Amino acid sequence: MSKKFFHPLFICFLLLAACERGHDPAPVALHPLEKAKQEHEKAETEQKPLSLEQKFLPPHFLVNQFIAKATSRSIELTIHYTISEQLYRLLEQYRDYYFVIQYPEELSRLTHVDRSNAVKGPLPANGQLSYTITISSTWTNDIPKDLINRINHGDLRYNLLILDKERFPVHIFNDVQWYQSFDPNKGSSVISEDGGARK
């Protein structure tokens, strides 16, 4: 091979190699649908796990009626409640949640039952927003007739605990039997023994 031909060929080869090294091709733009799909997949992997914390607050969860019925050795509590569409959609995905009633001290002291067993909340279906659950407990010794009457007349205080799927409390409603009449915008009145009301 002659030097005349080899020398220019070698120089061209070096120039091509130098040009290729400095070449920085722009990234190929993704099609808009591909880009949206990638962003959606990324958002799904980064999404926080579903939680029920702070989800059972008004107006998303409203207790409409609370009924207590007692016998000498049992109590049955019925709760009528309404959920919002937002809570409905969350519960559709979340699936398992539970209700527990914490009994008043005067009842638990006599029965040695301080709370009910956890009752699984109904799963949302067919767009229904109103539900009813019944929670009951039994004990071995009779309770006094006057306590039975006070329970049946709605004179005792109960707390409602809402538990997540791990059965960890995510919300507690104190005095749930009066929940439907509580208006957070009006505050509450306390009746003093002398008959006057103070806020």
C-alpha positions in Angstrom: 0.0 0.0 0.0 1.5 3.4 -0.9 2.2 6.0 1.7 0.3 8.6 -0.4 -2.9 6.6 0.0 -2.4 5.5 3.6 -1.6 8.9 5.0 -4.8 10.7 3.9 -6.8 7.6 4.9 -5.3 7.7 8.4 -6.0 11.4 8.8 -9.7 10.9 7.7 -10.0 8.1 10.2 -8.6 10.3 13.0 -10.9 13.2 12.1 -14.0 10.9 12.1 -13.0 9.5 15.5 -12.5 13.0 16.9 -15.9 14.2 15.5 -17.7 11.1 16.9 -16.2 11.7 20.4 -17.5 15.3 20.6 -20.9 14.4 19.2 -23.6 14.4 21.9 -26.9 13.3 20.4 -30.0 14.8 21.9 -32.3 12.3 23.6 -35.2 11.2 21.5 -38.4 12.7 22.8 -40.9 10.2 24.0 -44.4 10.1 22.5 -46.8 12.0 24.8 -48.8 8.8 25.5 -45.6 6.9 26.5 -44.5 9.8 28.7 -47.9 9.9 30.5 -47.7 6.1 31.0 -44.2 6.4 32.5 -45.3 9.2 34.8 -48.4 7.2 36.0 -46.3 4.1 36.7 -43.8 6.2 38.7 -46.7 7.9 40.7 -48.1 4.4 41.5 -44.8 3.1 42.8 -44.3 6.2 44.9 -47.9 6.4 46.2 -48.3 6.1 49.9 -50.2 3.2 51.3 -53.9 3.7 51.9 -54.7 5.0 55.4 -57.9 5.5 57.3 -56.4 8.1 59.7 -58.4 11.3 59.8 -60.9 9.9 57.2 -63.8 9.3 59.5 -64.2 13.0 60.4 -67.4 14.9 59.6 -68.8 15.4 57.1 -67.3 12.1 55.7 -68.7 10.0 58.6 -71.9 10.9 60.4 -73.6 8.9 63.1 -77.4 9.4 62.5 -78.7 7.3 65.3 -77.4 5.3 68.3 -79.7 2.8 70.1 -78.7 0.8 73.2 -80.9 -2.1 74.5 -79.9 -4.1 77.5 -81.1 -7.1 79.4 -79.7 -8.3 82.7 -76.9 -10.2 81.0 -76.4 -8.6 77.6 -76.3 -5.3 75.6 -77.0 -4.7 72.0 -76.0 -1.4 70.4 -77.2 -0.3 66.9 -75.5 2.4 65.0 -77.0 4.0 61.9 -74.4 6.0 60.0 -73.7 7.7 56.7 -70.5 8.0 54.8 -69.5 10.5 52.1 -68.7 9.5 48.5 -65.0 10.2 49.1 -64.9 7.8 52.1 -67.0 5.3 50.1 -64.3 5.3 47.3 -61.5 4.9 49.9 -63.3 2.0 51.7 -63.8 0.3 48.4 -60.0 0.1 48.0 -59.1 -0.3 51.7 -61.6 -3.2 52.4 -61.2 -4.1 56.1 -62.1 -1.7 58.9 -63.7 -2.4 62.3 -65.9 -0.9 65.0 -65.5 -1.3 68.7 -67.7 0.2 71.5 -66.0 1.1 74.7 -68.6 0.7 77.5 -69.2 3.2 80.4 -67.3 2.5 83.6 -70.4 1.8 85.6 -71.3 -1.0 83.3 -67.8 -2.4 82.8 -67.2 -2.4 86.6 -70.2 -4.7 87.2 -69.7 -6.9 84.1 -65.9 -7.0 83.8 -66.5 -6.2 80.0 -64.9 -2.9 79.2 -65.4 -3.0 75.4 -67.1 -5.0 72.7 -65.4 -7.4 70.3 -64.3 -5.8 67.0 -67.1 -5.9 64.4 -66.1 -5.6 60.7 -67.6 -2.6 59.0 -69.8 -3.2 56.0 -68.0 -2.9 52.6 -69.4 -0.2 50.3 -71.6 -1.6 47.5 -74.0 -0.4 44.9 -73.4 3.3 45.7 -75.0 2.9 49.1 -73.9 5.6 51.6 -76.1 4.7 54.7 -75.3 1.7 56.8 -76.3 0.0 60.1 -74.2 -2.1 62.3 -75.1 -4.0 65.5 -72.6 -4.7 68.2 -73.5 -6.9 71.2 -71.8 -8.2 74.3 -72.8 -10.7 77.1 -71.7 -11.3 80.6 -72.2 -13.9 83.3 -73.7 -11.9 86.3 -77.0 -10.0 86.3 -76.8 -6.2 86.4 -79.2 -4.1 88.5 -82.6 -3.2 87.0 -82.0 0.6 87.4 -78.8 0.3 85.3 -80.8 -1.6 82.6 -83.3 1.2 82.6 -80.6 3.8 82.3 -79.0 2.0 79.3 -82.4 1.6 77.6 -83.2 5.3 78.1 -79.9 6.4 76.6 -78.4 7.8 79.8 -74.9 6.3 79.6 -71.9 7.4 77.6 -70.2 5.2 75.0 -67.1 5.7 72.9 -66.9 4.4 69.4 -63.4 3.3 68.2 -62.8 2.8 64.5 -59.9 0.4 63.7 -57.9 -0.1 60.5 -57.2 -3.5 59.0 -54.4 -4.1 61.5 -57.0 -3.3 64.2 -55.2 -0.2 65.3 -57.5 2.7 66.3 -57.6 5.5 63.7 -60.4 7.4 65.3 -62.3 7.7 68.6 -65.7 9.3 69.0 -66.4 10.1 72.6 -70.0 10.1 73.7 -71.1 8.6 70.3 -74.7 8.4 71.5 -74.9 12.2 71.3 -72.8 12.6 68.2 -75.7 13.2 65.9 -76.8 16.3 67.9 -73.3 17.8 68.2 -72.7 20.8 66.1 -69.0 21.8 66.1 -69.8 25.3 64.8 -72.0 26.1 67.8 -69.8 24.8 70.6 -71.4 23.2 73.6 -73.3 24.3 76.6 -72.7 23.1 80.2 -75.6 23.3 82.6 -74.5 24.2 86.1 -76.2 23.0 89.2 -77.7 26.4 89.9 -79.6 26.2 86.6 -77.6 28.7 84.6 -75.9 27.8 81.4 -72.3 28.7 80.5 -70.4 28.2 77.3 
